[in-house]
Amino acid sequence: MNIKRRMFNFQKKYKGPTMHKRTALTVFSIVSYLGFSCTLMGQNTHHDHTHHAHDNNDMAHHHPHSPMASDEIPMQAKLLTGQGEFVFSWDQELTAAFPKEAHEFEPGMHGGFNEDPETGIVYTGIPGYGLCSISPDLTKWSTIGSDQRLKDNIHGIVFFVHKGEKYLAVAQEGKRVLVLTLDGRIVSEILKPTGTEFKFAEANEFFGSKDSNFGVTDVTYLNGTLYVAHGYSAGDFVMTIKEKNGVWSWGKLAWGGKGDMPGQFQTAHGIYAHEKHILVANRAAGQVVKFTKKGKFVETFNDIPESSLVCNVSYKAEHYFLNALQAIGEQKSAPIYVHTGEKLLSTVIPGDLDIPVLTNIHQVWPHIVTENGTKQLYLLVHGWNKGKFAVLKMEK
């Protein structure tokens, strides 16, 4: 048992706290913690990576000769989930920073996050409420722009720098892809292809059909090109958008198609540019697939648990962060995976943290807050059906 990971919250039912009472509570907390820790060491020989709260009866059993005064509240173990270095708790304070005026729209959340690596500002969308920025310390939310199109669901989003200027691009399934400035000014609106744009016959044939739909799910940027995942469709492609004279429109490159052969997709749901390659979360296949920037298949990630409906992939602190859409087996919620690209390091189950509503996960985004020279890793979670925002904190 790793005693360092046993962290306790102490509460006290009293009015008008005094220094004397705080000191007494601190002494009691330390003595109780040491006694409880020793008991745990004697009773456990393995490391349970998901820790649950201990009820009052357990505490009474461990301390039979130390009855609690009426104004003393029993210890409660902090809930943790994950393995190895990547163990997380629920940060309720940062979760509560979600704007109050957006609460009515939270159940409809169905999107994701991205951020400006220079400033640390995070961007996301809340359908019906609008495009939002989140301060680098995750404490303040603001809406961006007044264009009504930004109130449509932002299913996928990317921050990027193009020709020295900062932009956002958003994928709005069934509607459009938008390119906009950081203050919300729309630069270009890219609508459904007509079937003549690509040097890929299968994509042209699909979009040339009257039965085609526009199922864009996510967008990323690499070397002057926007890459769009089109996974909510029988036309399961990755397509590109290029800029010319300040206007963004469909490029020639596209690839994929529905199927289980290398380079094909079974719901190309998330897309992410990393180290000069394009990573696609191939959801129904439970894969993360790596391509060159020209669409050539490279490999799939190893060691992803079976039946994982992988929605998205991101990267921070020298690790990939993936999330499945829904729980597997007896899990209390969809899992989040911390991965090297070759090996699974930690399975994080937010459901083990007793976060209300959060069951299905649409996207997770790793974010680092630096304070007084210390870096703290958080995971921002976009729940789905019902929508939910939550913040997980990596424990030291």
N, C-alpha and C positions, 0 to 999 in steps of 0.2 A: 504494500500500500504506500503510495507516494503521499506522505503527510502534507507536503507543501501545497498540494492541490486542494486540501480540505480548508476551505475558507468559510468563515461563519459571519452571519449577520446577527447583530444583537439589537433588540428593541426593548423599550422600557415604557410601561404605562405609568406615567407620573406627570404632574403639572408643575411648571416652573422649575426646570432643571437647575441644579446648583453644582459648583465645582466639586463639593464633597461627594455628591451622589455620582457624578461622572467618574471620579477617581475610584470609588468603591466598585462601580460597575466594571471598570477596566481591570482591576485586580481580579474580580470574580471571573471575568472573561478569560484572562490568561490562565488562571488555575484550572478552570473548567476545560479549556482547550487542551492543556497538557494532559490532564487526566483522561479526556476522551481520546486523545491521540494515542496514548499508551495502550488503552484498551483495544483500539483498532489494530495496532501493531501486533498485539498478542492474538487477535482473533482472525486476522486475514493474512493469507499467504500469496494472494495474487492481486493484480491491479485492475480494478473495475474502472473503465475510462468514462463511463457515464454515471455521475454521482447524483443521488437524489436526497431530498431533505429527510432528516431524522425527526420522527414525531416525539411528543413529550414523554410517552411511555418509555421509549428507548433511553432518553436522557435520565429518567428516574431510575431505570435499571442500572445504568452505569455509575450513578452517584446515589446509592441508597441511603447514605448517612448524611446527605447534605440537602435537606428540604429547602425549597425556594420560598423566599418571602413573597407576600402577596403582590409587591410592586416589582418583582423580578420576572423577566420574561425569558423563557427557555431559548437555548441556541437553536439555530436552524441552518443546516448546511446549504451553501450556495449550490445551485444546480449547475452542473458542467456537462459538456458533451465533447467528444473527440478523443484522439489518441496522440501519444508522443508529445512533440512540441506544440501541436496545433489543437489546443483545448480551448473551448469558448464558453462564455456565459452570455446571458441576455443583458444588454445595457438598457435598462428601462428609461433612464433619464434622456438619453439621446433618441430613443424610440419616441418618447413623448414630445420631442421637438417638432414632430410632424405638425404642419399648420392646422390649427383648430378649425379654421374656415373651410378646410379641405376634407374634414372627417366624413362628411356625407358622400364624398366621391371615392373614398378609400376602398370600399368593397368592389368597385369596378376596375381597380388597378390591374394592368395587364401589360407591363412594360419592363424597362430595365434602366441601367445607369451607365454613365461614362464620365470622364473627368479631364480637366485641363491639368496635365502633370506639372506645369510651371507654377500655377497658382494653388492647386489643390481643390479648386471649386468643382463640385460634382453636379451633373445635370441629369434630370429625369423628367418624366411626364406623368400627370394625373389626369385621366380622361374626364372631361367636364369641367376641370379646374384650370389646366393649362400646363405649359412648359415651366419647369422650376429649376432654380439653382440652389445648391446647399453649400453653406460656408465650409471652408476647409476643416474647421473644428466640429462640423456636423450639428451645430446648435441653431443655425438660422436658415430659414427657407425664404425664397423670394420668387415671385412669378416674373417671367420674361416675355415681353412682347404683348401686343394687343390683337394680333391677327387671330380671327376665330378658328382658323384651321389648326392652330396649336392646341385647341381644346379637344380635338379628335384624339383618339388613342395613339400614343407614341409607343409602338410595339418594340422598336429598336432605335438606338441613338448612338452617335459617335461624335466626339470632339476631334478636330484635326486642324493642322496648319497647312495652308496651301498658298504658295508664292508669298510667304511671309505674313499672311493674314490668318487670323483665327476664325474658324467656322464650326457650326454644328450641322449634322445631317440626321434626319429622322425618317424612319420607315413607318408608315401608317397603313396597316393592312387593309386591303380593299379600296384604298383611296389614292395614295401618292407617296412619293419621296420628296422631302423638302430639304433644300440647302439654305441656311440662314446664318446671319451674323450673331454674335453673342448677345446683342441687345434685342434680338427677336425679329430683325428685318429679314423678310423672305428675299433671297437672291434668285432662286430657281425652284420651280415646281415641275417634277418629272412624273408624268402620268403613265398609264399602262402602255406597253409597246404595241405597235400595230402589226408586227410580223415581218418587217423589212429591215430591222435594225442590225441584226447580229450575223456574224460569220459562223453560225451554228444552226443547221437546218432544223433540228428538232425544236429549238426555241422559236424560230420563225414560224414553223408550222403550227405550233401550239397557239401562239398569240394571233396568228392569222385566222384562227377558228372563231366562229361566233360563240362557241361554248366556253371559251377561255375566261379565266378570272385574273384578278390582280392580287396575289397573295403574298406581298412582301412582308418579311418578318424581322429583318435586321439589316444593318449596314455597317461597313467599316471602311477604312481609308489606308491606302498604301501607295507611295510613290506617284502621287498625282491622280490616282484613280480611286473612285468609290466602288466598292464591291457590295452587291445587294443579294441577300438570301431571299429566295422566293419559294418558301416551303409550305405555305398554306394553299396548296394547289396540286393538281395532277401534273402541272408543269413545274417540276421540282428542280429548279435551276439555281445557279449563281450567275448573276449578270453584272455588267459594269456600266458606270456612268463617268463621262469625261467632261472636262471644262474647255470651252473655246470662247475667247473674247468675253469672258465674264459670265457666260451662260453654260449651265450644266445640262447635258442630255445623254441619251443612251449611247454607250460605246459599242464597239464591234465584238468584244470578247464576251462569251457566255459558255457555260459547260454544265454537265450533270445530266439531269433527267431522272425520272422515277425508276428505281431498280435497286438490286443488291450487288451489282458488280462494282469493282473499285472505280471510284470517280462518280458513281451514281448516288442518289439520295433517297431516303425514306423520311421525308420532312426535314429539309435543310432549315433549321430553326434559328440558330445563332451563328454569327460570323465574326471573326476577330483576327486582326492583322498582328503578327508577332514575328520578329526576327526575319523579316523579308519573306515571310510565308503567310498563307491564308489558312486559318483553322475554321472548320465548319462543325458545329454541333448537329450531328445527323440523328435527330431525336428518336424516331421509332426503331432505328438500328442500334441505339445505345452506344454511339461512337463519337469520338472526336477525330476528324479526318484532316490531314495536313496536305496542302497543295502548294505548288509554286505560284508566283503571281500571274503566271500565264495559264493556270488551271490544270497543270499536270499533277496527277496523283502522286504523292510521296509515301505516306504511311498512315496508319491509324494508331491511336494511343493504345498501349497495353494496359491490362489490369484495371479495367472498369467493371464493376460488379454486373452480373447478368440481370437483365430486366430493368436496367437504368435507362429511363427516358431522358437522355441528356439534352437540356434546353440551351445552355449557354456555356461559354468558356471565357475566362479572363486570366490575367497574369499579374502577380505582384510578389515582391519579396522572394524572388527566385523560385516561385512555385505557381502552378496553374490552379485555378479554382473553378470547379464545375458544379452544376447542380442538376439533379434529376427533377422531373415534373411532379412526381408523386411518390408516396411511400412504397417500399418493397417489403412484402411479407408483413411482419409484426411491427415494423417501424411506426413511430407515432407521427411522423411527417416525412415529406420528401427529404432525401439526404443531400448534403453538400460534400463534395470530395476535394481534398487537398492532394495534389498530384504532381509528380515530377515530369510527366510526359511518358515515363516508363513504368513508374510504380506508384500505387496508391499509398499515401502516408497516413491519412486521417479521414474518418467518416464522421461528419458532424450532423447530428439530428436535432434541428431546432425544436421539434416536438417534445424532446426530453427536457426542455427548459420551461415548459408550461406557458408558452407564449400564446395568448388568446387568438383564436381564428386561424393562425398560420398552420396550414396543412400541406397545401400544394405550393411549390416554389417555381416562379417563372424566371427569375434571374438573381444571381448573387454577384456583388461587386466588392473586391477587396480595396480598402482605403487606409492610408497611413496618416495618422495625426501626430505631428511633432510638437512637443511642448518641453521647454527647458532642456533641449538637446536630447530628449528621450522620445523614441519612436514607438507608437502604439498602433497595432493592426486591428482594424475593425472589418466586419463583413456587413454590407448593406444588402438587405433582402427584400425582394419584390415578391410578395405572395400573390397567389391567383386563385380565384373561385372558392372562397371570397378573397378579394384583394386585401393585402396587408403589408404595411411597412414595418420593418424591424431592424434593429442594429445588434449585432453580436460582437462581443469584445474578446480578443485573445488574451488568455490569462498567462501571466509570467510563470 
